[in-house]
Amino acid sequence: MLTRRAFVPALLSGLLGLFSGTGLAKPAGDAAFDGVWSGAGTVALFGRREPISCRVRNTNRSGDEYFSSFTCAMDPYGSGSLTIPMERVGAKRYSGRFYDSFNQVNVQVSVLQEGNSQKVLVSSKKWKGVLHLRK
């Protein structure tokens, strides 16, 4: 059985390199969404909420398409990074998804932006989390 200590690094490491940029010309996107955001939140796993801190870089790929590169740390589990494609789905709302191969589940990522703050909701059948980020 996988220990809690090994869960987060394995999860994040398993997701590295899933997506990469394509070098497409970039039409103007949402400049307010672009840039570096940082903050903290919680991840619910193993029946408990665990604190997490993250730094996120959002980069416009093309039109309403973005890449969000997450670098997160959870004590005492360690840290990891992953990049996922995101899409603007409404006014100040963004959505993306990725496959968590470690837990064999699809993960949905939703972002609601209000000014210079973002609320990031991450959910799957096996775990969920929330981040509060500031630019």
N, CA, C and O of each residue as an XYZ file, in Angstrom:
540
protein
N       0.836     -1.185      0.000
C       0.000      0.000      0.000
C       0.878      1.245      0.000
O       1.887      1.296      0.703
N       0.509      2.219     -0.763
C       1.247      3.464     -0.865
C       1.057      4.281      0.398
O      -0.069      4.460      0.862
N       2.141      4.774      0.951
C       2.046      5.601      2.153
C       1.667      7.020      1.783
O       1.844      7.448      0.642
N       1.142      7.748      2.764
C       0.799      9.151      2.524
C       2.038      9.940      2.146
O       1.965     10.848      1.318
N       3.163      9.610      2.736
C       4.403     10.334      2.469
C       4.798     10.227      0.994
O       5.360     11.170      0.437
N       4.515      9.107      0.368
C       4.899      8.887     -1.026
C       3.841      9.350     -2.017
O       4.129      9.448     -3.210
N       2.635      9.635     -1.567
C       1.516      9.926     -2.456
C       1.731     11.170     -3.308
O       1.669     11.092     -4.535
N       1.982     12.317     -2.681
C       2.046     13.579     -3.424
C       3.210     13.618     -4.400
O       2.997     13.955     -5.565
N       4.450     13.285     -3.981
C       5.523     13.283     -4.980
C       5.240     12.331     -6.137
O       5.535     12.652     -7.288
N       4.672     11.169     -5.843
C       4.355     10.218     -6.912
C       3.289     10.783     -7.835
O       3.384     10.655     -9.055
N       2.272     11.409     -7.249
C       1.195     12.001     -8.035
C       1.735     13.090     -8.951
O       1.486     13.070    -10.157
N       2.476     14.043     -8.385
C       2.982     15.150     -9.190
C       4.034     14.680    -10.190
O       4.044     15.139    -11.332
N       4.907     13.782     -9.782
C       5.929     13.279    -10.698
C       5.319     12.524    -11.862
O       5.827     12.594    -12.981
N       4.248     11.810    -11.616
C       3.579     11.058    -12.667
C       2.923     11.937    -13.704
O       2.609     11.482    -14.804
N       2.713     13.211    -13.355
C       2.031     14.123    -14.257
C       2.984     15.002    -15.058
O       2.552     15.703    -15.974
N       4.272     14.976    -14.728
C       5.236     15.834    -15.414
C       5.282     15.532    -16.902
O       5.216     14.374    -17.315
N       5.392     16.557    -17.680
C       5.588     16.385    -19.101
C       4.380     15.913    -19.882
O       4.530     15.452    -21.013
N       3.186     16.013    -19.316
C       2.011     15.569    -20.056
C       1.736     16.448    -21.270
O       1.306     15.965    -22.318
N       1.984     17.717    -21.117
C       1.665     18.654    -22.183
C       2.835     19.599    -22.390
O       3.573     19.891    -21.449
N       3.010     20.080    -23.614
C       4.067     21.042    -23.885
C       3.561     22.064    -24.883
O       2.577     21.824    -25.583
N       4.232     23.204    -24.949
C       3.842     24.269    -25.869
C       4.058     23.863    -27.311
O       4.859     22.977    -27.609
N       3.336     24.518    -28.198
C       3.442     24.167    -29.608
C       4.099     25.255    -30.440
O       4.334     25.053    -31.631
N       4.402     26.403    -29.847
C       5.045     27.464    -30.588
C       4.122     28.196    -31.539
O       4.601     28.857    -32.460
N       2.821     28.103    -31.351
C       1.875     28.802    -32.213
C       1.960     30.307    -32.005
O       2.312     30.768    -30.920
N       1.638     31.071    -33.042
C       1.531     32.514    -32.877
C       0.404     32.792    -31.892
O      -0.610     32.094    -31.883
N       0.586     33.818    -31.060
C      -0.374     34.052    -29.994
C      -1.216     35.295    -30.251
O      -0.698     36.410    -30.188
N      -2.512     35.122    -30.541
C      -3.386     36.273    -30.557
C      -3.524     36.783    -29.126
O      -3.210     36.073    -28.171
N      -3.992     38.006    -28.990
C      -4.144     38.575    -27.651
C      -5.103     37.733    -26.830
O      -6.213     37.437    -27.270
N      -4.677     37.353    -25.645
C      -5.523     36.621    -24.708
C      -5.941     37.563    -23.592
O      -6.006     38.777    -23.789
N      -6.220     37.019    -22.445
C      -6.596     37.794    -21.277
C      -5.329     38.137    -20.510
O      -4.808     37.307    -19.765
N      -4.828     39.357    -20.689
C      -3.583     39.767    -20.046
C      -3.671     39.667    -18.533
O      -2.657     39.442    -17.872
N      -4.863     39.828    -17.970
C      -5.015     39.734    -16.519
C      -4.785     38.310    -16.026
O      -4.343     38.124    -14.892
N      -5.071     37.300    -16.845
C      -4.878     35.902    -16.454
C      -3.414     35.497    -16.591
O      -2.903     34.712    -15.793
N      -2.743     36.039    -17.610
C      -1.325     35.746    -17.822
C      -0.508     36.167    -16.610
O      -0.899     37.060    -15.859
N       0.627     35.512    -16.434
C       1.560     35.926    -15.397
C       1.720     34.907    -14.289
O       1.244     33.774    -14.371
N       2.411     35.353    -13.246
C       2.749     34.482    -12.127
C       1.836     34.766    -10.945
O       1.637     35.915    -10.550
N       1.288     33.697    -10.393
C       0.382     33.746     -9.250
C       0.952     32.841     -8.171
O       1.592     31.835     -8.477
N       0.723     33.188     -6.908
C       1.189     32.313     -5.836
C       0.227     32.365     -4.665
O      -0.508     33.335     -4.485
N       0.246     31.303     -3.872
C      -0.630     31.246     -2.718
C      -0.652     29.864     -2.111
O       0.263     29.063     -2.304
N      -1.716     29.599     -1.372
C      -1.807     28.347     -0.627
C      -3.246     27.859     -0.605
O      -4.167     28.552     -1.036
N      -3.410     26.662     -0.097
C      -4.732     26.073      0.026
C      -4.646     24.737      0.720
O      -3.740     24.487      1.514
N      -5.607     23.875      0.410
C      -5.635     22.545      1.017
C      -5.960     21.497     -0.036
O      -6.614     21.779     -1.040
N      -5.489     20.286      0.216
C      -5.818     19.129     -0.604
C      -6.416     18.085      0.329
O      -5.826     17.749      1.356
N      -7.581     17.579     -0.030
C      -8.229     16.536      0.773
C      -7.816     15.174      0.236
O      -8.179     14.793     -0.877
N      -7.053     14.448      1.044
C      -6.642     13.108      0.678
C      -6.481     12.280      1.944
O      -6.182     12.816      3.012
N      -6.677     10.992      1.824
C      -6.577     10.077      2.960
C      -7.483     10.494      4.109
O      -7.150     10.271      5.273
N      -8.627     11.100      3.792
C      -9.578     11.482      4.817
C      -9.208     12.714      5.616
O      -9.875     13.029      6.601
N      -8.157     13.421      5.213
C      -7.747     14.638      5.917
C      -7.430     15.740      4.919
O      -7.168     15.494      3.741
N      -7.463     16.955      5.430
C      -7.038     18.098      4.619
C      -5.578     18.381      4.910
O      -5.171     18.506      6.065
N      -4.803     18.479      3.855
C      -3.376     18.742      3.978
C      -3.079     20.111      3.370
O      -3.611     20.427      2.306
N      -2.239     20.939      4.017
C      -1.890     22.242      3.448
C      -0.977     22.089      2.230
O      -0.146     21.184      2.162
N      -1.154     22.994      1.278
C      -0.337     22.995      0.068
C      -0.044     24.443     -0.312
O      -0.892     25.315     -0.122
N       1.144     24.704     -0.844
C       1.472     26.031     -1.371
C       1.891     25.859     -2.826
O       2.539     24.877     -3.190
N       1.509     26.834     -3.651
C       1.776     26.715     -5.090
C       2.180     28.043     -5.703
O       1.831     29.120     -5.219
N       2.923     27.921     -6.777
C       3.249     29.034     -7.662
C       2.774     28.585     -9.040
O       3.077     27.475     -9.477
N       2.025     29.458     -9.724
C       1.437     29.103    -11.014
C       1.802     30.168    -12.042
O       1.660     31.364    -11.789
N       2.273     29.723    -13.198
C       2.538     30.645    -14.309
C       1.543     30.332    -15.415
O       1.542     29.233    -15.969
N       0.690     31.314    -15.734
C      -0.281     31.181    -16.820
C       0.276     31.872    -18.053
O       0.688     33.030    -17.994
N       0.286     31.156    -19.169
C       0.829     31.680    -20.417
C      -0.189     31.481    -21.528
O      -0.687     30.374    -21.730
N      -0.498     32.560    -22.252
C      -1.426     32.453    -23.374
C      -0.776     31.647    -24.483
O       0.349     31.935    -24.894
N      -1.477     30.650    -24.959
C      -0.991     29.805    -26.047
C      -1.542     30.286    -27.376
O      -0.804     30.439    -28.350
N      -2.851     30.523    -27.406
C      -3.501     30.939    -28.635
C      -4.938     31.319    -28.312
O      -5.705     30.474    -27.851
N      -5.321     32.573    -28.544
C      -6.702     32.984    -28.295
C      -7.130     32.741    -26.865
O      -6.589     33.349    -25.941
N      -8.104     31.851    -26.669
C      -8.616     31.528    -25.333
C      -7.914     30.325    -24.708
O      -8.365     29.811    -23.684
N      -6.820     29.872    -25.311
C      -6.101     28.706    -24.800
C      -4.839     29.140    -24.059
O      -4.107     30.023    -24.505
N      -4.606     28.496    -22.918
C      -3.486     28.833    -22.050
C      -2.785     27.566    -21.595
O      -3.324     26.465    -21.705
N      -1.588     27.736    -21.088
C      -0.917     26.701    -20.318
C      -0.767     27.233    -18.912
O      -0.370     28.382    -18.719
N      -1.081     26.414    -17.931
C      -0.871     26.756    -16.527
C       0.162     25.788    -15.977
O      -0.054     24.577    -15.939
N       1.295     26.350    -15.548
C       2.386     25.542    -14.995
C       2.380     25.683    -13.482
O       2.655     26.756    -12.945
N       2.065     24.592    -12.802
C       1.967     24.561    -11.345
C       3.251     23.997    -10.749
O       3.746     22.967    -11.206
N       3.792     24.664     -9.733
C       4.850     24.122     -8.894
C       4.325     24.198     -7.476
O       4.095     25.289     -6.953
N       4.132     23.040     -6.844
C       3.483     22.988     -5.534
C       4.309     22.183     -4.545
O       5.079     21.300     -4.920
N       4.126     22.513     -3.266
C       4.813     21.800     -2.188
C       3.830     21.485     -1.074
O       2.968     22.291     -0.724
N       3.986     20.295     -0.531
C       3.195     19.860      0.624
C       4.150     19.245      1.637
O       4.754     18.206      1.372
N       4.290     19.884      2.798
C       5.124     19.310      3.862
C       4.367     18.187      4.516
O       3.170     18.360      4.741
N       4.926     17.090      4.832
C       6.313     16.675      4.595
C       6.480     15.859      3.313
O       7.458     15.124      3.173
N       5.537     15.981      2.379
C       5.527     15.119      1.199
C       6.508     15.522      0.110
O       6.914     14.682     -0.691
N       6.891     16.777      0.066
C       7.798     17.232     -0.966
C       7.101     18.136     -1.970
O       6.041     18.696     -1.690
N       7.715     18.270     -3.151
C       7.171     19.182     -4.155
C       7.191     18.527     -5.526
O       7.807     17.482     -5.729
N       6.503     19.165     -6.457
C       6.459     18.676     -7.822
C       5.865     19.729     -8.733
O       5.341     20.741     -8.267
N       5.948     19.493    -10.025
C       5.456     20.449    -11.018
C       4.667     19.728    -12.094
O       4.901     18.551    -12.368
N       3.733     20.442    -12.700
C       3.034     19.934    -13.868
C       2.461     21.102    -14.644
O       2.183     22.160    -14.080
N       2.288     20.906    -15.941
C       1.711     21.919    -16.818
C       0.478     21.316    -17.477
O       0.520     20.208    -18.012
N      -0.623     22.068    -17.430
C      -1.861     21.581    -18.051
C      -2.424     22.646    -18.984
O      -2.226     23.839    -18.753
N      -3.126     22.226    -20.039
C      -3.792     23.188    -20.914
C      -5.057     23.700    -20.230
O      -5.796     22.932    -19.614
N      -5.295     24.991    -20.343
C      -6.487     25.623    -19.782
C      -7.187     26.370    -20.907
O      -6.566     26.742    -21.902
N      -8.482     26.582    -20.737
C      -9.266     27.313    -21.727
C     -10.174     28.302    -21.016
O     -10.770     27.989    -19.985
N     -10.272     29.506    -21.583
C     -11.230     30.472    -21.035
C     -12.622     29.981    -21.409
O     -12.909     29.764    -22.586
N     -13.494     29.805    -20.406
C     -14.835     29.270    -20.638
C     -15.918     30.290    -20.308
O     -17.106     29.995    -20.441
N     -15.528     31.472    -19.885
C     -16.475     32.526    -19.545
C     -15.708     33.730    -19.051
O     -14.478     33.728    -19.018
N     -16.442     34.758    -18.666
C     -15.805     35.963    -18.145
C     -15.055     35.620    -16.864
O     -15.665     35.295    -15.845
N     -13.742     35.694    -16.922
C     -12.866     35.432    -15.772
C     -12.988     34.009    -15.237
O     -12.734     33.761    -14.058
N     -13.379     33.071    -16.108
C     -13.476     31.652    -15.734
C     -12.641     30.823    -16.717
O     -12.678     31.027    -17.930
N     -11.892     29.886    -16.143
C     -10.986     29.060    -16.933
C     -11.134     27.611    -16.486
O     -11.451     27.336    -15.329
N     -10.903     26.692    -17.412
C     -11.087     25.282    -17.097
C     -10.031     24.443    -17.809
O      -9.607     24.766    -18.919
N      -9.619     23.371    -17.157
C      -8.677     22.435    -17.752
C      -8.851     21.076    -17.116
O      -9.572     20.922    -16.130
N      -8.191     20.103    -17.683
C      -8.254     18.763    -17.107
C      -6.989     18.010    -17.472
O      -6.307     18.328    -18.446
N      -6.701     17.013    -16.670
C      -5.577     16.133    -16.950
C      -5.894     14.763    -16.376
O      -6.811     14.605    -15.570
N      -5.123     13.781    -16.805
C      -5.303     12.423    -16.310
C      -4.230     12.141    -15.269
O      -3.038     12.249    -15.556
N      -4.647     11.783    -14.071
C      -3.754     11.404    -12.981
C      -3.478      9.910    -13.145
O      -4.261      9.073    -12.696
N      -2.362      9.585    -13.791
C      -2.058      8.180    -14.076
C      -1.721      7.400    -12.815
O      -1.906      6.183    -12.775
N      -1.234      8.072    -11.795
C      -0.921      7.389    -10.542
C      -2.184      6.833     -9.891
O      -2.211      5.682     -9.455
N      -3.239      7.663     -9.827
C      -4.503      7.244     -9.221
C      -5.521      6.758    -10.244
O      -6.613      6.321     -9.879
N      -5.167      6.832    -11.521
C      -6.023      6.407    -12.625
C      -7.387      7.100    -12.594
O      -8.432      6.453    -12.653
N      -7.349      8.434    -12.500
C      -8.580      9.231    -12.511
C      -8.371     10.490    -13.344
O      -7.253     10.992    -13.462
N      -9.460     10.991    -13.918
C      -9.446     12.287    -14.575
C      -9.576     13.365    -13.510
O     -10.300     13.195    -12.529
N      -8.877     14.465    -13.706
C      -8.886     15.565    -12.750
C      -9.349     16.828    -13.463
O      -8.840     17.164    -14.532
N     -10.301     17.517    -12.881
C     -10.840     18.766    -13.415
C     -10.244     19.936    -12.630
O     -10.195     19.901    -11.401
N      -9.791     20.969    -13.343
C      -9.251     22.179    -12.723
C     -10.109     23.349    -13.178
O     -10.280     23.563    -14.379
N     -10.652     24.109    -12.229
C     -11.481     25.277    -12.537
C     -10.899     26.492    -11.838
O     -10.521     26.424    -10.669
N     -10.827     27.609    -12.562
C     -10.278     28.841    -12.000
C     -11.312     29.945    -12.130
O     -11.888     30.151    -13.199
N     -11.540     30.646    -11.040
C     -12.378     31.842    -11.022
C     -11.476     32.999    -10.625
O     -10.882     32.993     -9.547
N     -11.377     33.991    -11.502
C     -10.504     35.127    -11.240
C     -11.324     36.343    -10.857
O     -12.316     36.666    -11.509
N     -10.904     37.014     -9.796
C     -11.513     38.277     -9.378
C     -10.389     39.264     -9.125
O      -9.726     39.210     -8.089
N     -10.174     40.176    -10.082
C      -9.090     41.147     -9.941
C      -7.744     40.454     -9.904
O      -7.392     39.699    -10.810
N      -6.980     40.725     -8.823
C      -5.654     40.116     -8.724
C      -5.653     38.878     -7.828
O      -4.625     38.524     -7.249
N      -6.814     38.220     -7.718
C      -6.868     36.962     -6.965
C      -7.581     35.889     -7.788
O      -8.439     36.183     -8.620
N      -7.205     34.655     -7.533
C      -7.808     33.509     -8.207
C      -8.170     32.448     -7.175
O      -7.444     32.231     -6.204
N      -9.296     31.798     -7.402
C      -9.669     30.617     -6.630
C      -9.573     29.443     -7.592
O     -10.244     29.422     -8.623
N      -8.745     28.473     -7.256
C      -8.516     27.311     -8.106
C      -9.116     26.089     -7.417
O      -8.726     25.743     -6.302
N     -10.064     25.442     -8.086
C     -10.686     24.221     -7.569
C     -10.185     23.043     -8.390
O     -10.230     23.072     -9.619
N      -9.709     22.014     -7.711
C      -9.188     20.822     -8.358
C      -9.968     19.635     -7.812
O     -10.052     19.454     -6.597
N     -10.541     18.820     -8.702
C     -11.348     17.707     -8.192
C     -11.221     16.459     -9.058
O     -11.061     16.530    -10.277
N     -11.297     15.325     -8.390
C     -11.332     14.019     -9.034
C     -12.176     13.109     -8.147
O     -12.678     13.537     -7.108
N     -12.328     11.861     -8.560
C     -13.089     10.910     -7.744
C     -12.334     10.511     -6.481
O     -12.942     10.032     -5.524
N     -11.011     10.704     -6.465
C     -10.213     10.238     -5.329
C      -9.656     11.350     -4.451
O      -9.333     11.099     -3.290
N      -9.533     12.564     -4.964
C      -9.003     13.657     -4.164
C      -9.504     14.982     -4.705
O      -9.956     15.068     -5.847
N      -9.419     16.024     -3.871
C      -9.829     17.358     -4.310
C      -9.010     18.395     -3.562
O      -8.420     18.113     -2.519
N      -8.985     19.600     -4.114
C      -8.218     20.661     -3.482
C      -8.743     22.025     -3.862
O      -9.509     22.175     -4.813
N      -8.317     23.020     -3.099
C      -8.645     24.413     -3.387
C      -7.409     25.258     -3.098
O      -6.723     25.065     -2.094
N      -7.143     26.198     -4.000
C      -6.028     27.130     -3.842
C      -6.559     28.548     -3.913
O      -7.494     28.835     -4.660
N      -5.960     29.431     -3.133
C      -6.256     30.859     -3.196
C      -4.952     31.544     -3.592
O      -3.988     31.565     -2.826
N      -4.938     32.108     -4.808
C      -3.720     32.680     -5.372
C      -3.853     34.186     -5.553
O      -4.950     34.712     -5.745
N      -2.705     34.871     -5.486
C      -2.651     36.315     -5.740
C      -1.526     36.594     -6.727
O      -0.520     35.885     -6.772
N      -1.725     37.646     -7.516
C      -0.737     38.034     -8.520
C       0.273     38.974     -7.893
O       1.199     39.424     -8.568
